[in-house]
């Protein structure tokens, strides 16, 4: 099973944002630091999930266990529901992508257990050119 640690971060709310994705398992170790443009921290958390799912699909990682320190994202995926309708398209896209995998889990973990993904997300912030969110779903 592949483990995928994800984190989204934002310097300001909204502000320059980044996604960090740390993938390990079955002899694989990958680190991704992705600039996301200007968005809120919650949006960055969703985009980290989406980018992680896309990477898994592109690399044919079929059985994956995601880890996030975002309770918002964890609860949304678990319940397939969001209170804030602004996040509905992101949730719908994440659910759609997760169905392309043979097995998908998402588990909440404390921030202390997500330090690699957090640092990758912060690197993503620094890669921004202060553009609006270039990712649309």
N, CA, C and O atoms as CSV, one atom per row, in Angstrom:
chain,resi,resn,atom,element,x,y,z
A,1,UNK,N,N,0.844,-1.188,0.000
A,1,UNK,CA,C,0.000,0.000,0.000
A,1,UNK,C,C,0.883,1.242,0.000
A,1,UNK,O,O,1.905,1.297,0.683
A,2,UNK,N,N,0.475,2.218,-0.764
A,2,UNK,CA,C,1.166,3.496,-0.838
A,2,UNK,C,C,0.556,4.433,0.201
A,2,UNK,O,O,-0.666,4.537,0.306
A,3,UNK,N,N,1.406,5.115,0.969
A,3,UNK,CA,C,0.947,6.135,1.911
A,3,UNK,C,C,1.221,7.501,1.310
A,3,UNK,O,O,2.316,7.763,0.814
A,4,UNK,N,N,0.220,8.369,1.357
A,4,UNK,CA,C,0.322,9.707,0.776
A,4,UNK,C,C,-0.003,10.721,1.873
A,4,UNK,O,O,-1.139,10.803,2.340
A,5,UNK,N,N,0.998,11.481,2.272
A,5,UNK,CA,C,0.827,12.537,3.276
A,5,UNK,C,C,0.620,13.849,2.529
A,5,UNK,O,O,1.420,14.212,1.667
A,6,UNK,N,N,-0.449,14.554,2.861
A,6,UNK,CA,C,-0.766,15.794,2.150
A,6,UNK,C,C,-0.916,16.941,3.139
A,6,UNK,O,O,-1.313,16.752,4.289
A,7,UNK,N,N,-0.587,18.138,2.656
A,7,UNK,CA,C,-0.818,19.339,3.461
A,7,UNK,C,C,-0.951,20.526,2.527
A,7,UNK,O,O,-0.282,20.600,1.497
A,8,UNK,N,N,-1.810,21.441,2.890
A,8,UNK,CA,C,-1.949,22.707,2.205
A,8,UNK,C,C,-1.588,23.809,3.176
A,8,UNK,O,O,-1.865,23.710,4.371
A,9,UNK,N,N,-0.967,24.864,2.660
A,9,UNK,CA,C,-0.580,25.983,3.514
A,9,UNK,C,C,-0.788,27.277,2.759
A,9,UNK,O,O,-0.750,27.321,1.530
A,10,UNK,N,N,-1.011,28.336,3.532
A,10,UNK,CA,C,-1.260,29.642,2.953
A,10,UNK,C,C,-0.583,30.708,3.797
A,10,UNK,O,O,-0.674,30.685,5.024
A,11,UNK,N,N,0.092,31.637,3.149
A,11,UNK,CA,C,0.715,32.767,3.849
A,11,UNK,C,C,-0.254,33.931,3.762
A,11,UNK,O,O,-0.117,34.795,2.897
A,12,UNK,N,N,-1.219,33.956,4.642
A,12,UNK,CA,C,-2.328,34.904,4.582
A,12,UNK,C,C,-3.586,34.102,4.316
A,12,UNK,O,O,-3.505,32.944,3.907
A,13,UNK,N,N,-4.718,34.685,4.535
A,13,UNK,CA,C,-5.954,33.938,4.347
A,13,UNK,C,C,-7.013,34.817,3.700
A,13,UNK,O,O,-7.870,35.330,4.420
A,14,UNK,N,N,-7.010,35.022,2.396
A,14,UNK,CA,C,-6.198,34.319,1.401
A,14,UNK,C,C,-4.793,34.914,1.261
A,14,UNK,O,O,-4.507,36.025,1.707
A,15,UNK,N,N,-3.948,34.130,0.630
A,15,UNK,CA,C,-2.578,34.548,0.370
A,15,UNK,C,C,-1.894,33.525,-0.510
A,15,UNK,O,O,-2.511,32.542,-0.919
A,16,UNK,N,N,-0.614,33.748,-0.808
A,16,UNK,CA,C,0.130,32.768,-1.602
A,16,UNK,C,C,0.063,31.411,-0.896
A,16,UNK,O,O,0.266,31.318,0.314
A,17,UNK,N,N,-0.220,30.377,-1.661
A,17,UNK,CA,C,-0.463,29.065,-1.078
A,17,UNK,C,C,0.348,27.989,-1.767
A,17,UNK,O,O,0.833,28.160,-2.886
A,18,UNK,N,N,0.479,26.870,-1.061
A,18,UNK,CA,C,1.210,25.741,-1.619
A,18,UNK,C,C,0.641,24.427,-1.128
A,18,UNK,O,O,-0.021,24.363,-0.092
A,19,UNK,N,N,0.911,23.376,-1.894
A,19,UNK,CA,C,0.522,22.020,-1.523
A,19,UNK,C,C,1.782,21.193,-1.361
A,19,UNK,O,O,2.714,21.289,-2.160
A,20,UNK,N,N,1.798,20.383,-0.322
A,20,UNK,CA,C,2.888,19.450,-0.094
A,20,UNK,C,C,2.364,18.032,-0.132
A,20,UNK,O,O,1.362,17.713,0.508
A,21,UNK,N,N,3.047,17.177,-0.889
A,21,UNK,CA,C,2.627,15.789,-1.029
A,21,UNK,C,C,3.859,14.904,-0.859
A,21,UNK,O,O,4.829,15.021,-1.608
A,22,UNK,N,N,3.806,14.020,0.134
A,22,UNK,CA,C,4.892,13.096,0.427
A,22,UNK,C,C,4.346,11.685,0.255
A,22,UNK,O,O,3.420,11.277,0.956
A,23,UNK,N,N,4.927,10.946,-0.684
A,23,UNK,CA,C,4.443,9.617,-1.032
A,23,UNK,C,C,5.519,8.590,-0.677
A,23,UNK,O,O,6.691,8.762,-1.011
A,24,UNK,N,N,5.101,7.521,0.004
A,24,UNK,CA,C,6.061,6.461,0.319
A,24,UNK,C,C,5.356,5.111,0.367
A,24,UNK,O,O,4.151,5.019,0.602
A,25,UNK,N,N,6.147,4.073,0.135
A,25,UNK,CA,C,5.624,2.712,0.196
A,25,UNK,C,C,6.018,1.925,-1.026
A,25,UNK,O,O,6.217,2.491,-2.100
A,26,UNK,N,N,6.133,0.613,-0.868
A,26,UNK,CA,C,6.503,-0.278,-1.978
A,26,UNK,C,C,7.786,0.173,-2.683
A,26,UNK,O,O,7.904,0.071,-3.904
A,27,UNK,N,N,8.742,0.674,-1.896
A,27,UNK,CA,C,10.008,1.124,-2.469
A,27,UNK,C,C,9.964,2.501,-3.103
A,27,UNK,O,O,10.948,2.940,-3.699
A,28,UNK,N,N,8.843,3.183,-2.983
A,28,UNK,CA,C,8.653,4.506,-3.588
A,28,UNK,C,C,8.823,5.581,-2.529
A,28,UNK,O,O,8.305,5.455,-1.419
A,29,UNK,N,N,9.546,6.635,-2.871
A,29,UNK,CA,C,9.609,7.836,-2.040
A,29,UNK,C,C,9.559,9.020,-2.998
A,29,UNK,O,O,10.449,9.187,-3.832
A,30,UNK,N,N,8.526,9.833,-2.880
A,30,UNK,CA,C,8.360,11.015,-3.731
A,30,UNK,C,C,7.999,12.209,-2.868
A,30,UNK,O,O,7.259,12.094,-1.892
A,31,UNK,N,N,8.539,13.359,-3.252
A,31,UNK,CA,C,8.192,14.613,-2.583
A,31,UNK,C,C,7.774,15.617,-3.647
A,31,UNK,O,O,8.486,15.844,-4.625
A,32,UNK,N,N,6.604,16.214,-3.437
A,32,UNK,CA,C,6.067,17.203,-4.373
A,32,UNK,C,C,5.755,18.491,-3.615
A,32,UNK,O,O,5.104,18.471,-2.570
A,33,UNK,N,N,6.222,19.590,-4.150
A,33,UNK,CA,C,5.972,20.914,-3.587
A,33,UNK,C,C,5.366,21.755,-4.703
A,33,UNK,O,O,6.044,22.082,-5.678
A,34,UNK,N,N,4.088,22.107,-4.561
A,34,UNK,CA,C,3.337,22.697,-5.666
A,34,UNK,C,C,2.810,24.082,-5.288
A,34,UNK,O,O,2.064,24.218,-4.319
A,35,UNK,N,N,3.200,25.119,-6.055
A,35,UNK,CA,C,2.619,26.443,-5.814
A,35,UNK,C,C,1.170,26.456,-6.295
A,35,UNK,O,O,0.857,25.902,-7.349
A,36,UNK,N,N,0.295,27.083,-5.529
A,36,UNK,CA,C,-1.135,27.082,-5.854
A,36,UNK,C,C,-1.686,28.466,-6.196
A,36,UNK,O,O,-2.863,28.584,-6.538
A,37,UNK,N,N,-0.870,29.506,-6.113
A,37,UNK,CA,C,-1.402,30.841,-6.334
A,37,UNK,C,C,-2.039,31.378,-5.064
A,37,UNK,O,O,-1.715,30.935,-3.962
A,38,UNK,N,N,-2.949,32.334,-5.222
A,38,UNK,CA,C,-3.599,32.984,-4.084
A,38,UNK,C,C,-4.900,32.257,-3.760
A,38,UNK,O,O,-5.787,32.143,-4.605
A,39,UNK,N,N,-5.003,31.765,-2.520
A,39,UNK,CA,C,-6.231,31.119,-2.052
A,39,UNK,C,C,-6.199,31.052,-0.533
A,39,UNK,O,O,-5.219,31.451,0.097
A,40,UNK,N,N,-7.275,30.547,0.045
A,40,UNK,CA,C,-7.342,30.391,1.494
A,40,UNK,C,C,-6.632,29.104,1.913
A,40,UNK,O,O,-6.336,28.244,1.084
A,41,UNK,N,N,-6.368,28.992,3.202
A,41,UNK,CA,C,-5.742,27.789,3.728
A,41,UNK,C,C,-6.625,26.561,3.501
A,41,UNK,O,O,-6.120,25.499,3.138
A,42,UNK,N,N,-7.918,26.692,3.707
A,42,UNK,CA,C,-8.817,25.550,3.508
A,42,UNK,C,C,-8.817,25.102,2.047
A,42,UNK,O,O,-8.810,23.906,1.760
A,43,UNK,N,N,-8.826,26.066,1.129
A,43,UNK,CA,C,-8.754,25.703,-0.284
A,43,UNK,C,C,-7.450,24.967,-0.579
A,43,UNK,O,O,-7.446,23.981,-1.317
A,44,UNK,N,N,-6.352,25.440,-0.010
A,44,UNK,CA,C,-5.048,24.797,-0.224
A,44,UNK,C,C,-5.072,23.354,0.267
A,44,UNK,O,O,-4.475,22.481,-0.361
A,45,UNK,N,N,-5.751,23.092,1.376
A,45,UNK,CA,C,-5.861,21.721,1.885
A,45,UNK,C,C,-6.589,20.823,0.879
A,45,UNK,O,O,-6.166,19.694,0.630
A,46,UNK,N,N,-7.672,21.325,0.311
A,46,UNK,CA,C,-8.402,20.559,-0.708
A,46,UNK,C,C,-7.535,20.330,-1.944
A,46,UNK,O,O,-7.501,19.226,-2.486
A,47,UNK,N,N,-6.835,21.372,-2.388
A,47,UNK,CA,C,-6.000,21.229,-3.582
A,47,UNK,C,C,-4.847,20.268,-3.343
A,47,UNK,O,O,-4.418,19.591,-4.278
A,48,UNK,N,N,-4.339,20.187,-2.135
A,48,UNK,CA,C,-3.305,19.200,-1.820
A,48,UNK,C,C,-3.868,17.786,-2.018
A,48,UNK,O,O,-3.197,16.915,-2.571
A,49,UNK,N,N,-5.096,17.573,-1.564
A,49,UNK,CA,C,-5.747,16.282,-1.766
A,49,UNK,C,C,-5.924,15.997,-3.258
A,49,UNK,O,O,-5.601,14.906,-3.728
A,50,UNK,N,N,-6.432,16.970,-3.991
A,50,UNK,CA,C,-6.671,16.781,-5.422
A,50,UNK,C,C,-5.377,16.486,-6.181
A,50,UNK,O,O,-5.332,15.575,-7.008
A,51,UNK,N,N,-4.338,17.251,-5.899
A,51,UNK,CA,C,-3.058,17.026,-6.578
A,51,UNK,C,C,-2.485,15.667,-6.195
A,51,UNK,O,O,-1.912,14.981,-7.041
A,52,UNK,N,N,-2.632,15.265,-4.924
A,52,UNK,CA,C,-2.172,13.951,-4.502
A,52,UNK,C,C,-2.904,12.832,-5.237
A,52,UNK,O,O,-2.288,11.865,-5.685
A,53,UNK,N,N,-4.207,12.971,-5.355
A,53,UNK,CA,C,-4.991,11.980,-6.102
A,53,UNK,C,C,-4.555,11.922,-7.562
A,53,UNK,O,O,-4.408,10.837,-8.126
A,54,UNK,N,N,-4.350,13.084,-8.174
A,54,UNK,CA,C,-3.918,13.122,-9.575
A,54,UNK,C,C,-2.569,12.439,-9.759
A,54,UNK,O,O,-2.374,11.694,-10.720
A,55,UNK,N,N,-1.644,12.689,-8.849
A,55,UNK,CA,C,-0.316,12.062,-8.932
A,55,UNK,C,C,-0.444,10.543,-8.823
A,55,UNK,O,O,0.204,9.810,-9.569
A,56,UNK,N,N,-1.275,10.072,-7.899
A,56,UNK,CA,C,-1.466,8.632,-7.742
A,56,UNK,C,C,-2.058,8.007,-9.006
A,56,UNK,O,O,-1.616,6.944,-9.442
A,57,UNK,N,N,-3.044,8.658,-9.583
A,57,UNK,CA,C,-3.674,8.141,-10.803
A,57,UNK,C,C,-2.664,8.135,-11.954
A,57,UNK,O,O,-2.560,7.149,-12.684
A,58,UNK,N,N,-1.921,9.231,-12.117
A,58,UNK,CA,C,-0.929,9.320,-13.201
A,58,UNK,C,C,0.152,8.250,-13.073
A,58,UNK,O,O,0.643,7.745,-14.083
A,59,UNK,N,N,0.526,7.902,-11.845
A,59,UNK,CA,C,1.589,6.928,-11.617
A,59,UNK,C,C,1.073,5.507,-11.410
A,59,UNK,O,O,1.837,4.593,-11.102
A,60,UNK,N,N,-0.231,5.339,-11.584
A,60,UNK,CA,C,-0.872,4.037,-11.447
A,60,UNK,C,C,-0.686,3.428,-10.059
A,60,UNK,O,O,-0.517,2.216,-9.921
A,61,UNK,N,N,-0.717,4.283,-9.028
A,61,UNK,CA,C,-0.745,3.798,-7.646
A,61,UNK,C,C,-2.201,3.490,-7.349
A,61,UNK,O,O,-2.997,4.410,-7.165
A,62,UNK,N,N,-2.561,2.236,-7.298
A,62,UNK,CA,C,-3.959,1.824,-7.257
A,62,UNK,C,C,-4.534,1.658,-5.844
A,62,UNK,O,O,-5.740,1.800,-5.642
A,63,UNK,N,N,-3.661,1.355,-4.864
A,63,UNK,CA,C,-4.103,1.143,-3.485
A,63,UNK,C,C,-3.369,2.159,-2.620
A,63,UNK,O,O,-2.167,2.040,-2.385
A,64,UNK,N,N,-4.110,3.162,-2.148
A,64,UNK,CA,C,-3.473,4.286,-1.455
A,64,UNK,C,C,-4.173,4.613,-0.148
A,64,UNK,O,O,-5.387,4.467,-0.009
A,65,UNK,N,N,-3.369,5.059,0.803
A,65,UNK,CA,C,-3.883,5.528,2.084
A,65,UNK,C,C,-3.361,6.947,2.292
A,65,UNK,O,O,-2.166,7.156,2.500
A,66,UNK,N,N,-4.258,7.901,2.233
A,66,UNK,CA,C,-3.899,9.301,2.405
A,66,UNK,C,C,-3.928,9.665,3.875
A,66,UNK,O,O,-4.719,9.122,4.646
A,67,UNK,N,N,-3.048,10.599,4.260
A,67,UNK,CA,C,-3.004,11.141,5.615
A,67,UNK,C,C,-3.079,12.660,5.504
A,67,UNK,O,O,-2.373,13.263,4.695
A,68,UNK,N,N,-3.923,13.270,6.307
A,68,UNK,CA,C,-4.054,14.727,6.330
A,68,UNK,C,C,-4.186,15.209,7.764
A,68,UNK,O,O,-4.721,14.505,8.621
A,69,UNK,N,N,-3.692,16.422,8.018
A,69,UNK,CA,C,-3.920,17.021,9.338
A,69,UNK,C,C,-5.087,18.008,9.288
A,69,UNK,O,O,-5.334,18.734,10.251
A,70,UNK,N,N,-5.797,18.031,8.165
A,70,UNK,CA,C,-6.968,18.902,8.013
A,70,UNK,C,C,-8.238,18.145,8.404
A,70,UNK,O,O,-8.684,17.246,7.691
A,71,UNK,N,N,-8.812,18.525,9.547
A,71,UNK,CA,C,-10.066,17.900,9.958
A,71,UNK,C,C,-11.190,18.260,8.994
A,71,UNK,O,O,-12.104,17.464,8.780
A,72,UNK,N,N,-11.125,19.457,8.413
A,72,UNK,CA,C,-12.139,19.894,7.451
A,72,UNK,C,C,-12.202,18.939,6.260
A,72,UNK,O,O,-13.278,18.474,5.887
A,73,UNK,N,N,-11.053,18.653,5.672
A,73,UNK,CA,C,-10.992,17.767,4.505
A,73,UNK,C,C,-11.354,16.336,4.910
A,73,UNK,O,O,-12.106,15.665,4.202
A,74,UNK,N,N,-10.833,15.872,6.026
A,74,UNK,CA,C,-11.117,14.513,6.493
A,74,UNK,C,C,-12.612,14.299,6.672
A,74,UNK,O,O,-13.165,13.305,6.200
A,75,UNK,N,N,-13.263,15.229,7.353
A,75,UNK,CA,C,-14.716,15.100,7.598
A,75,UNK,C,C,-15.518,15.198,6.305
A,75,UNK,O,O,-16.499,14.478,6.121
A,76,UNK,N,N,-15.097,16.091,5.411
A,76,UNK,CA,C,-15.822,16.259,4.144
A,76,UNK,C,C,-15.791,14.963,3.325
A,76,UNK,O,O,-16.809,14.542,2.775
A,77,UNK,N,N,-14.623,14.343,3.252
A,77,UNK,CA,C,-14.501,13.093,2.491
A,77,UNK,C,C,-15.288,11.978,3.184
A,77,UNK,O,O,-15.996,11.213,2.530
A,78,UNK,N,N,-15.160,11.890,4.504
A,78,UNK,CA,C,-15.849,10.827,5.249
A,78,UNK,C,C,-17.362,10.916,5.091
A,78,UNK,O,O,-18.034,9.903,4.898
A,79,UNK,N,N,-17.898,12.142,5.173
A,79,UNK,CA,C,-19.349,12.329,5.124
A,79,UNK,C,C,-19.865,12.638,3.716
A,79,UNK,O,O,-21.072,12.656,3.474
A,80,UNK,N,N,-18.923,12.881,2.787
A,80,UNK,CA,C,-19.274,13.288,1.421
A,80,UNK,C,C,-20.208,14.498,1.455
A,80,UNK,O,O,-21.208,14.566,0.741
A,81,UNK,N,N,-19.838,15.451,2.319
A,81,UNK,CA,C,-20.678,16.627,2.540
A,81,UNK,C,C,-19.815,17.798,2.998
A,81,UNK,O,O,-18.858,17.618,3.751
A,82,UNK,N,N,-20.163,18.996,2.537
A,82,UNK,CA,C,-19.526,20.220,3.024
A,82,UNK,C,C,-20.604,21.206,3.442
A,82,UNK,O,O,-21.640,21.327,2.788
A,83,UNK,N,N,-20.346,21.909,4.542
A,83,UNK,CA,C,-21.263,22.973,4.960
A,83,UNK,C,C,-21.106,24.175,4.043
A,83,UNK,O,O,-22.092,24.743,3.574
A,84,UNK,N,N,-19.851,24.560,3.791
A,84,UNK,CA,C,-19.551,25.717,2.960
A,84,UNK,C,C,-19.599,25.298,1.489
A,84,UNK,O,O,-18.724,24.576,1.012
A,85,UNK,N,N,-20.616,25.753,0.785
A,85,UNK,CA,C,-20.832,25.340,-0.604
A,85,UNK,C,C,-19.697,25.776,-1.533
A,85,UNK,O,O,-19.593,25.282,-2.655
A,86,UNK,N,N,-18.856,26.687,-1.076
A,86,UNK,CA,C,-17.680,27.104,-1.849
A,86,UNK,C,C,-16.758,25.914,-2.110
A,86,UNK,O,O,-16.064,25.868,-3.126
A,87,UNK,N,N,-16.757,24.946,-1.178
A,87,UNK,CA,C,-15.868,23.789,-1.297
A,87,UNK,C,C,-16.511,22.610,-2.022
A,87,UNK,O,O,-15.852,21.597,-2.258
A,88,UNK,N,N,-17.790,22.729,-2.377
A,88,UNK,CA,C,-18.500,21.611,-2.999
A,88,UNK,C,C,-17.839,21.124,-4.298
A,88,UNK,O,O,-17.672,19.915,-4.460
A,89,UNK,N,N,-17.456,22.009,-5.228
A,89,UNK,CA,C,-16.799,21.501,-6.448
A,89,UNK,C,C,-15.483,20.762,-6.148
A,89,UNK,O,O,-15.137,19.805,-6.840
A,90,UNK,N,N,-14.763,21.204,-5.128
A,90,UNK,CA,C,-13.508,20.545,-4.758
A,90,UNK,C,C,-13.776,19.165,-4.163
A,90,UNK,O,O,-13.083,18.199,-4.483
A,91,UNK,N,N,-14.780,19.078,-3.303
A,91,UNK,CA,C,-15.161,17.792,-2.734
A,91,UNK,C,C,-15.629,16.841,-3.831
A,91,UNK,O,O,-15.224,15.680,-3.863
A,92,UNK,N,N,-16.475,17.327,-4.722
A,92,UNK,CA,C,-16.987,16.469,-5.799
A,92,UNK,C,C,-15.852,15.944,-6.673
A,92,UNK,O,O,-15.855,14.773,-7.052
A,93,UNK,N,N,-14.888,16.794,-6.995
A,93,UNK,CA,C,-13.751,16.370,-7.810
A,93,UNK,C,C,-12.907,15.338,-7.053
A,93,UNK,O,O,-12.454,14.359,-7.647
A,94,UNK,N,N,-12.693,15.545,-5.766
A,94,UNK,CA,C,-11.920,14.594,-4.966
A,94,UNK,C,C,-12.623,13.237,-4.913
A,94,UNK,O,O,-11.970,12.201,-5.040
A,95,UNK,N,N,-13.920,13.230,-4.729
A,95,UNK,CA,C,-14.663,11.967,-4.688
A,95,UNK,C,C,-14.604,11.261,-6.043
A,95,UNK,O,O,-14.462,10.040,-6.112
A,96,UNK,N,N,-14.715,12.043,-7.114
A,96,UNK,CA,C,-14.631,11.478,-8.466
A,96,UNK,C,C,-13.256,10.839,-8.696
A,96,UNK,O,O,-13.166,9.711,-9.183
A,97,UNK,N,N,-12.194,11.561,-8.346
A,97,UNK,CA,C,-10.843,11.032,-8.545
A,97,UNK,C,C,-10.589,9.803,-7.671
A,97,UNK,O,O,-9.950,8.848,-8.114
A,98,UNK,N,N,-11.083,9.825,-6.441
A,98,UNK,CA,C,-10.846,8.690,-5.536
A,98,UNK,C,C,-11.480,7.410,-6.060
A,98,UNK,O,O,-10.997,6.316,-5.767
A,99,UNK,N,N,-12.548,7.531,-6.825
A,99,UNK,CA,C,-13.219,6.356,-7.378
A,99,UNK,C,C,-12.417,5.722,-8.519
A,99,UNK,O,O,-12.697,4.593,-8.922
A,100,UNK,N,N,-11.425,6.444,-9.036
A,100,UNK,CA,C,-10.561,5.882,-10.085
A,100,UNK,C,C,-9.502,4.948,-9.503
A,100,UNK,O,O,-8.810,4.256,-10.249
A,101,UNK,N,N,-9.373,4.925,-8.191
A,101,UNK,CA,C,-8.397,4.064,-7.530
A,101,UNK,C,C,-9.072,2.769,-7.090
A,101,UNK,O,O,-10.283,2.736,-6.871
A,102,UNK,N,N,-8.282,1.701,-6.961
A,102,UNK,CA,C,-8.847,0.426,-6.511
A,102,UNK,C,C,-9.243,0.491,-5.043
A,102,UNK,O,O,-10.272,-0.055,-4.647
A,103,UNK,N,N,-8.421,1.161,-4.236
A,103,UNK,CA,C,-8.693,1.287,-2.812
A,103,UNK,C,C,-8.168,2.635,-2.342
A,103,UNK,O,O,-7.006,2.965,-2.578
A,104,UNK,N,N,-9.015,3.414,-1.678
A,104,UNK,CA,C,-8.658,4.755,-1.209
A,104,UNK,C,C,-9.105,4.913,0.229
A,104,UNK,O,O,-10.264,4.674,0.568
A,105,UNK,N,N,-8.164,5.321,1.071
A,105,UNK,CA,C,-8.473,5.658,2.460
A,105,UNK,C,C,-7.983,7.075,2.715
A,105,UNK,O,O,-7.014,7.519,2.099
A,106,UNK,N,N,-8.637,7.777,3.604
A,106,UNK,CA,C,-8.160,9.072,4.079
A,106,UNK,C,C,-8.261,9.050,5.598
A,106,UNK,O,O,-9.315,8.743,6.155
A,107,UNK,N,N,-7.176,9.371,6.250
A,107,UNK,CA,C,-7.129,9.330,7.711
A,107,UNK,C,C,-6.585,10.655,8.231
A,107,UNK,O,O,-5.614,11.189,7.696
A,108,UNK,N,N,-7.219,11.180,9.279
A,108,UNK,CA,C,-6.709,12.372,9.942
A,108,UNK,C,C,-5.547,11.977,10.846
A,108,UNK,O,O,-5.602,10.965,11.544
A,109,UNK,N,N,-4.487,12.800,10.821
A,109,UNK,CA,C,-3.350,12.610,11.723
A,109,UNK,C,C,-3.003,13.958,12.351
A,109,UNK,O,O,-3.304,14.999,11.767
A,110,UNK,N,N,-2.381,13.960,13.522
A,110,UNK,CA,C,-1.944,15.226,14.124
A,110,UNK,C,C,-0.855,15.886,13.264
A,110,UNK,O,O,-0.107,15.207,12.561
A,111,UNK,N,N,-0.783,17.201,13.334
A,111,UNK,CA,C,0.213,17.955,12.561
A,111,UNK,C,C,1.632,17.466,12.810
A,111,UNK,O,O,2.465,17.486,11.904
A,112,UNK,N,N,1.911,17.028,14.028
A,112,UNK,CA,C,3.257,16.553,14.373
A,112,UNK,C,C,3.664,15.345,13.539
A,112,UNK,O,O,4.856,15.094,13.359
A,113,UNK,N,N,2.701,14.601,13.034
A,113,UNK,CA,C,2.993,13.427,12.204
A,113,UNK,C,C,2.998,13.759,10.710
A,113,UNK,O,O,3.141,12.871,9.869
A,114,UNK,N,N,2.842,15.041,10.392
A,114,UNK,CA,C,2.726,15.454,8.990
A,114,UNK,C,C,3.774,16.505,8.622
A,114,UNK,O,O,3.545,17.334,7.741
A,115,UNK,N,N,4.902,16.470,9.288
A,115,UNK,CA,C,5.912,17.517,9.128
A,115,UNK,C,C,6.524,17.576,7.729
A,115,UNK,O,O,6.814,18.668,7.239
A,116,UNK,N,N,6.727,16.434,7.078
A,116,UNK,CA,C,7.335,16.447,5.742
A,116,UNK,C,C,6.400,17.143,4.755
A,116,UNK,O,O,6.835,18.013,3.999
A,117,UNK,N,N,5.125,16.769,4.756
A,117,UNK,CA,C,4.157,17.396,3.837
A,117,UNK,C,C,4.004,18.882,4.156
A,117,UNK,O,O,3.855,19.696,3.245
A,118,UNK,N,N,4.040,19.242,5.441
A,118,UNK,CA,C,3.946,20.642,5.840
A,118,UNK,C,C,5.108,21.454,5.258
A,118,UNK,O,O,4.899,22.534,4.705
A,119,UNK,N,N,6.314,20.937,5.382
A,119,UNK,CA,C,7.475,21.654,4.842
A,119,UNK,C,C,7.398,21.756,3.318
A,119,UNK,O,O,7.768,22.783,2.749
A,120,UNK,N,N,6.927,20.713,2.662
A,120,UNK,CA,C,6.762,20.756,1.199
A,120,UNK,C,C,5.722,21.806,0.807
A,120,UNK,O,O,5.897,22.505,-0.191
A,121,UNK,N,N,4.638,21.921,1.586
A,121,UNK,CA,C,3.613,22.932,1.304
A,121,UNK,C,C,4.189,24.338,1.462
A,121,UNK,O,O,3.884,25.232,0.673
A,122,UNK,N,N,5.022,24.528,2.484
A,122,UNK,CA,C,5.653,25.843,2.690
A,122,UNK,C,C,6.627,26.174,1.556
A,122,UNK,O,O,6.753,27.334,1.162
A,123,UNK,N,N,7.307,25.167,1.040
A,123,UNK,CA,C,8.160,25.380,-0.126
A,123,UNK,C,C,7.308,25.792,-1.327
A,123,UNK,O,O,7.716,26.628,-2.132
A,124,UNK,N,N,6.118,25.193,-1.436
A,124,UNK,CA,C,5.192,25.554,-2.515
A,124,UNK,C,C,4.776,27.010,-2.442
A,124,UNK,O,O,4.638,27.677,-3.468
A,125,UNK,N,N,4.571,27.512,-1.205
A,125,UNK,CA,C,4.236,28.933,-1.029
A,125,UNK,C,C,5.339,29.798,-1.616
A,125,UNK,O,O,5.073,30.768,-2.327
A,126,UNK,N,N,6.580,29.437,-1.310
A,126,UNK,CA,C,7.725,30.243,-1.771
A,126,UNK,C,C,7.916,30.183,-3.287
A,126,UNK,O,O,8.583,31.048,-3.856
A,127,UNK,N,N,7.347,29.187,-3.942
A,127,UNK,CA,C,7.463,29.056,-5.404
A,127,UNK,C,C,6.456,29.922,-6.158
A,127,UNK,O,O,6.561,30.074,-7.375
A,128,UNK,N,N,5.495,30.482,-5.457
A,128,UNK,CA,C,4.442,31.264,-6.100
A,128,UNK,C,C,4.982,32.543,-6.714
A,128,UNK,O,O,5.972,33.117,-6.260
A,129,UNK,N,N,4.300,32.960,-7.754
A,129,UNK,CA,C,4.560,34.268,-8.354
A,129,UNK,C,C,3.393,35.197,-8.051
A,129,UNK,O,O,3.127,36.136,-8.800
A,130,UNK,N,N,2.703,34.930,-6.956
A,130,UNK,CA,C,1.578,35.745,-6.466
A,130,UNK,C,C,0.473,35.895,-7.496
A,130,UNK,O,O,-0.092,36.972,-7.685
A,131,UNK,N,N,0.185,34.785,-8.155
A,131,UNK,CA,C,-0.916,34.776,-9.111
A,131,UNK,C,C,-2.162,34.236,-8.431
A,131,UNK,O,O,-2.085,33.584,-7.390
A,132,UNK,N,N,-3.285,34.511,-9.021
A,132,UNK,CA,C,-4.526,33.906,-8.552
A,132,UNK,C,C,-4.444,32.401,-8.777
A,132,UNK,O,O,-3.594,31.919,-9.526
A,133,UNK,N,N,-5.319,31.680,-8.134
A,133,UNK,CA,C,-5.354,30.223,-8.232
A,133,UNK,C,C,-5.372,29.771,-9.697
A,133,UNK,O,O,-6.351,30.017,-10.400
A,134,UNK,N,N,-4.294,29.107,-10.171
A,134,UNK,CA,C,-4.278,28.635,-11.548
A,134,UNK,C,C,-5.002,27.294,-11.720
A,134,UNK,O,O,-5.207,26.841,-12.846
A,135,UNK,N,N,-5.385,26.666,-10.617
A,135,UNK,CA,C,-6.022,25.357,-10.685
A,135,UNK,C,C,-7.521,25.542,-10.596
A,135,UNK,O,O,-8.014,26.182,-9.668
A,136,UNK,N,N,-8.237,25.000,-11.532
A,136,UNK,CA,C,-9.696,25.092,-11.482
A,136,UNK,C,C,-10.304,23.718,-11.658
A,136,UNK,O,O,-9.842,22.903,-12.456
A,137,UNK,N,N,-11.349,23.486,-10.893
A,137,UNK,CA,C,-12.066,22.209,-10.991
A,137,UNK,C,C,-13.534,22.496,-11.124
A,137,UNK,O,O,-14.338,21.569,-11.223
